[in-house]
Amino acid sequence: MSETRTALPVTLFSTTDMQSGRSDDIARMIASVEAFRKRNPAVDLTLFLLLQRCDAGVAENFIASGPAWAQISFIPDRRSLSAARNMLLTGEDARHRLALNGIVAFPDDDCWYPEDTLDTIHTAFSTDPSLDFWFCRYGMEPRSAASFTATQPRLQSVISFASSNTIFLRGPLAARIGGFDEQLGVGAALSGGEDTDYAIRAFQEARKAAYVDARCIGHRDPNKALKAKYYPGSLRAIAKNVRTRPSEIQALGRKLLVGSLLAARGQMPWKDYVSALTRAFAG
């Protein structure tokens, strides 16, 4: 990164279940961020990390061996993914970070950043003051974002490919759109959809958005077998954000069709489809 370019602060929010047996995953994620930090020492980087199902002794050891640029907190129980992220977002230090003209992201504990991906994203925000929202795809064999050209995305691209691992926002936009919907996501009333809802709101409010149609973030590949499980949450995410734009109405119609096809093919019981419709449009 050029030293003459503004070094925007980077703020990451993540959480991990300390009894999930995924210590290697969180270590890999942290290591990939540390590699970026070493390549860009001028960048003010902070990771807010919530350790769930964790006692004080384990947390103390984790903090002692963890990076100095991480602010680590812990709770003895487990929360939904949305609730855990919101706990982090509402902290005083976190709110101060969101007020900065920096970059905000929400990596899962089992994701990682290939070399030069974070650098490329940082450059994109640094060189374009109007860029508020950037996203890409993810997969087990990611490539550096430096290898690809970003384009102006459509709403359907946001719905199909933006995930909590792959979305990056400018801090003031993140502060403005608020937290995650705690009715959606892993551990909530409706599994899935919390990142879709968040990404749609960010896209709707962003001055400018950019999309790289490539797997530039490391994470296990999308599991198509889970489409029916996450359908109610994703349908709700789309339905609650429909305004009057044709693209929003079209996206909702497309999602309704997808659900009917899942039911017709026996991949989702019809009663579950009807239940998803009821819950999507409630309130």
C-alpha positions as CSV (number, residue, x, y, z in Angstrom):
1,M,0.0,0.0,0.0
2,S,1.3,3.4,-0.9
3,E,2.5,5.5,2.1
4,T,1.0,8.6,0.5
5,R,-2.5,7.0,0.6
6,T,-4.7,7.6,3.6
7,A,-4.4,4.6,6.0
8,L,-8.1,4.1,6.9
9,P,-8.7,2.3,10.3
10,V,-10.0,-1.2,10.0
11,T,-12.5,-2.6,12.6
12,L,-13.5,-6.3,12.7
13,F,-16.2,-7.9,14.8
14,S,-16.2,-11.7,15.4
15,T,-17.3,-14.3,17.9
16,T,-16.5,-17.9,18.6
17,D,-17.8,-20.7,20.7
18,M,-15.0,-21.8,22.9
19,Q,-16.5,-25.3,23.3
20,S,-16.9,-25.9,19.6
21,G,-13.5,-27.4,19.1
22,R,-12.7,-24.8,16.4
23,S,-9.6,-23.2,18.0
24,D,-7.5,-23.9,14.9
25,D,-10.1,-22.0,12.8
26,I,-10.0,-18.9,14.9
27,A,-6.2,-19.0,15.0
28,R,-6.1,-19.2,11.2
29,M,-8.5,-16.2,10.9
30,I,-6.4,-14.1,13.4
31,A,-3.2,-15.1,11.6
32,S,-4.5,-13.9,8.2
33,V,-5.4,-10.5,9.8
34,E,-2.0,-10.3,11.4
35,A,-0.4,-10.9,8.1
36,F,-2.3,-7.9,6.7
37,R,-1.4,-5.8,9.7
38,K,2.3,-6.6,9.2
39,R,2.2,-5.6,5.6
40,N,0.4,-2.3,6.5
41,P,1.8,-1.1,9.9
42,A,0.3,2.3,9.4
43,V,-3.3,0.9,9.5
44,D,-5.0,1.2,12.9
45,L,-6.6,-2.2,13.2
46,T,-8.9,-3.5,16.0
47,L,-10.6,-6.9,16.3
48,F,-13.5,-7.0,18.8
49,L,-13.8,-10.7,19.6
50,L,-16.5,-12.3,21.9
51,L,-15.7,-15.7,23.4
52,Q,-18.9,-17.6,24.1
53,R,-19.3,-20.5,26.6
54,C,-16.1,-19.4,28.2
55,D,-15.0,-19.0,31.8
56,A,-12.6,-16.4,33.2
57,G,-9.6,-18.7,33.3
58,V,-9.8,-19.7,29.7
59,A,-10.5,-16.1,28.6
60,E,-7.4,-15.0,30.6
61,N,-5.2,-17.5,28.8
62,F,-6.7,-16.6,25.4
63,I,-6.1,-12.9,26.0
64,A,-2.5,-13.5,27.2
65,S,-1.7,-15.4,24.0
66,G,-3.8,-13.3,21.6
67,P,-2.8,-10.3,19.5
68,A,-2.4,-6.9,21.1
69,W,-4.8,-5.4,18.5
70,A,-7.7,-7.5,19.7
71,Q,-10.3,-6.4,22.3
72,I,-11.5,-9.7,23.8
73,S,-14.6,-10.2,26.0
74,F,-16.3,-13.4,27.1
75,I,-19.6,-14.7,28.4
76,P,-20.4,-18.0,30.1
77,D,-23.4,-18.8,27.9
78,R,-24.1,-18.9,24.2
79,R,-26.1,-16.3,22.2
80,S,-27.4,-16.3,18.7
81,L,-25.0,-15.0,16.1
82,S,-27.0,-11.8,15.6
83,A,-27.2,-11.1,19.3
84,A,-23.5,-11.8,19.8
85,R,-22.6,-9.3,17.1
86,N,-24.9,-6.7,18.5
87,M,-23.3,-7.1,21.9
88,L,-20.0,-6.1,20.3
89,L,-21.4,-3.3,18.2
90,T,-23.1,-1.5,21.1
91,G,-19.9,-1.3,23.2
92,E,-18.6,2.2,23.9
93,D,-15.2,1.5,22.1
94,A,-17.0,-0.1,19.2
95,R,-19.3,2.9,18.7
96,H,-16.3,5.2,18.7
97,R,-14.7,3.0,16.0
98,L,-17.8,3.1,13.9
99,A,-17.7,6.9,14.0
100,L,-14.4,6.9,12.2
101,N,-14.2,7.0,8.4
102,G,-12.8,3.5,8.4
103,I,-13.7,0.0,7.2
104,V,-15.9,-2.4,9.1
105,A,-16.2,-6.2,8.6
106,F,-17.7,-9.3,10.3
107,P,-15.5,-12.3,9.8
108,D,-16.7,-15.7,11.1
109,D,-14.2,-17.5,13.3
110,D,-13.6,-20.1,10.5
111,C,-13.0,-17.7,7.6
112,W,-9.6,-16.3,6.5
113,Y,-8.2,-13.7,4.2
114,P,-5.9,-14.7,1.3
115,E,-2.8,-12.6,0.9
116,D,-3.5,-9.1,-0.6
117,T,-7.3,-9.4,-0.3
118,L,-7.6,-7.1,2.7
119,D,-5.0,-4.9,1.1
120,T,-7.1,-4.6,-2.1
121,I,-10.2,-3.8,-0.1
122,H,-8.4,-1.2,1.9
123,T,-7.1,0.4,-1.2
124,A,-10.6,0.5,-2.8
125,F,-12.0,2.4,0.2
126,S,-9.0,4.6,0.5
127,T,-8.9,5.8,-3.1
128,D,-12.7,6.3,-3.5
129,P,-14.3,8.4,-0.6
130,S,-17.8,7.6,-1.9
131,L,-17.4,3.8,-1.7
132,D,-19.5,2.6,1.2
133,F,-20.1,-1.1,0.6
134,W,-17.8,-3.8,-0.9
135,F,-18.4,-7.5,-1.1
136,C,-17.3,-10.7,-2.9
137,R,-17.9,-14.4,-2.7
138,Y,-16.2,-17.1,-0.5
139,G,-15.0,-20.6,-0.8
140,M,-12.4,-23.2,0.3
141,E,-9.9,-22.2,-2.4
142,P,-10.0,-18.4,-2.4
143,R,-7.9,-16.2,-4.6
144,S,-6.6,-12.7,-3.8
145,A,-9.0,-9.9,-4.6
146,A,-6.1,-8.1,-6.3
147,S,-6.6,-10.5,-9.3
148,F,-10.1,-9.2,-10.1
149,T,-11.9,-6.0,-11.1
150,A,-14.8,-4.8,-9.0
151,T,-18.1,-3.9,-10.7
152,Q,-21.3,-2.1,-9.7
153,P,-23.6,-4.8,-8.2
154,R,-27.3,-5.4,-8.7
155,L,-29.5,-6.1,-5.7
156,Q,-29.8,-9.8,-6.7
157,S,-26.0,-10.2,-6.5
158,V,-26.2,-8.8,-2.9
159,I,-28.9,-11.3,-2.0
160,S,-27.2,-14.2,-3.7
161,F,-23.5,-13.7,-2.6
162,A,-23.1,-11.1,0.2
163,S,-22.5,-12.9,3.5
164,S,-21.2,-11.7,6.8
165,N,-17.7,-13.0,5.8
166,T,-17.6,-11.1,2.6
167,I,-19.1,-7.7,3.3
168,F,-17.1,-4.6,4.1
169,L,-18.7,-1.3,5.0
170,R,-17.5,2.3,5.7
171,G,-17.9,2.9,9.4
172,P,-20.5,5.7,9.3
173,L,-22.7,3.5,7.1
174,A,-22.5,0.7,9.6
175,A,-23.3,3.2,12.4
176,R,-26.3,4.5,10.5
177,I,-28.0,1.2,9.6
178,G,-27.7,-0.3,13.1
179,G,-27.2,-3.8,14.2
180,F,-28.3,-7.3,13.1
181,D,-31.9,-8.5,13.2
182,E,-31.9,-10.8,16.3
183,Q,-34.9,-12.7,14.9
184,L,-32.7,-14.0,12.2
185,G,-29.5,-16.1,12.1
186,V,-27.9,-19.1,13.7
187,G,-29.5,-19.6,17.1
188,A,-32.4,-17.3,16.5
189,A,-36.1,-17.9,15.7
190,L,-35.3,-18.1,12.0
191,S,-32.0,-19.7,11.0
192,G,-30.1,-17.7,8.4
193,G,-30.9,-14.5,6.7
194,E,-29.3,-12.1,9.2
195,D,-26.4,-11.3,6.9
196,T,-28.7,-11.0,3.9
197,D,-30.9,-8.5,5.8
198,Y,-27.8,-6.6,6.9
199,A,-26.3,-6.5,3.4
200,I,-29.5,-5.4,1.8
201,R,-29.8,-2.5,4.2
202,A,-26.2,-1.5,3.6
203,F,-26.7,-1.7,-0.2
204,Q,-29.9,0.4,0.0
205,E,-28.1,3.1,2.0
206,A,-24.7,3.1,0.4
207,R,-23.6,6.0,-1.8
208,K,-21.6,3.5,-3.9
209,A,-21.2,-0.2,-3.8
210,A,-18.7,-2.6,-5.4
211,Y,-18.7,-6.3,-6.1
212,V,-16.0,-8.8,-7.0
213,D,-17.5,-11.8,-8.6
214,A,-15.0,-14.2,-7.3
215,R,-14.2,-16.2,-4.2
216,C,-11.8,-13.9,-2.4
217,I,-12.5,-14.9,1.2
218,G,-11.7,-18.3,2.6
219,H,-14.5,-20.3,4.1
220,R,-16.1,-23.7,3.6
221,D,-18.0,-23.8,0.4
222,P,-21.8,-22.9,0.4
223,N,-23.9,-26.0,1.2
224,K,-26.8,-26.2,-1.2
225,A,-28.4,-28.9,1.1
226,L,-29.0,-26.2,3.7
227,K,-31.1,-24.0,1.3
228,A,-34.4,-25.3,2.6
229,K,-33.2,-24.8,6.3
230,Y,-32.3,-21.2,5.7
231,Y,-35.1,-20.4,3.4
232,P,-37.5,-18.9,6.0
233,G,-34.9,-16.5,7.3
234,S,-33.7,-15.4,3.9
235,L,-37.3,-14.9,2.7
236,R,-38.0,-12.8,5.8
237,A,-34.8,-10.8,5.1
238,I,-35.9,-9.9,1.6
239,A,-39.6,-9.3,2.5
240,K,-38.9,-6.9,5.3
241,N,-36.7,-4.7,3.1
242,V,-38.9,-4.4,0.0
243,R,-39.8,-0.8,-0.7
244,T,-41.0,0.4,-4.1
245,R,-38.0,-0.3,-6.3
246,P,-38.7,-2.8,-9.1
247,S,-35.5,-4.7,-8.3
248,E,-36.7,-5.3,-4.7
249,I,-40.2,-6.5,-5.8
250,Q,-38.5,-8.7,-8.4
251,A,-36.2,-10.2,-5.8
252,L,-39.1,-11.0,-3.5
253,G,-41.0,-12.7,-6.4
254,R,-37.9,-14.7,-7.3
255,K,-37.5,-15.8,-3.7
256,L,-41.1,-16.9,-3.5
257,L,-40.7,-18.9,-6.7
258,V,-37.6,-20.6,-5.3
259,G,-39.5,-21.7,-2.2
260,S,-42.4,-23.1,-4.2
261,L,-39.9,-25.0,-6.4
262,L,-38.2,-26.4,-3.3
263,A,-41.5,-27.6,-2.0
264,A,-42.6,-29.0,-5.4
265,R,-39.4,-31.0,-5.7
266,G,-39.8,-32.4,-2.2
267,Q,-36.7,-30.6,-0.8
268,M,-38.9,-28.7,1.7
269,P,-42.3,-29.8,3.1
270,W,-45.2,-27.7,1.8
271,K,-46.2,-26.9,5.4
272,D,-42.7,-25.4,6.0
273,Y,-43.1,-23.3,2.9
274,V,-46.5,-22.0,4.1
275,S,-45.0,-21.3,7.5
276,A,-42.1,-19.4,5.9
277,L,-44.6,-17.2,4.0
278,T,-46.5,-16.5,7.2
279,R,-43.4,-15.6,9.2
280,A,-41.9,-13.6,6.4
281,F,-44.9,-11.2,6.1
282,A,-45.8,-11.1,9.8
283,G,-45.8,-7.5,11.1
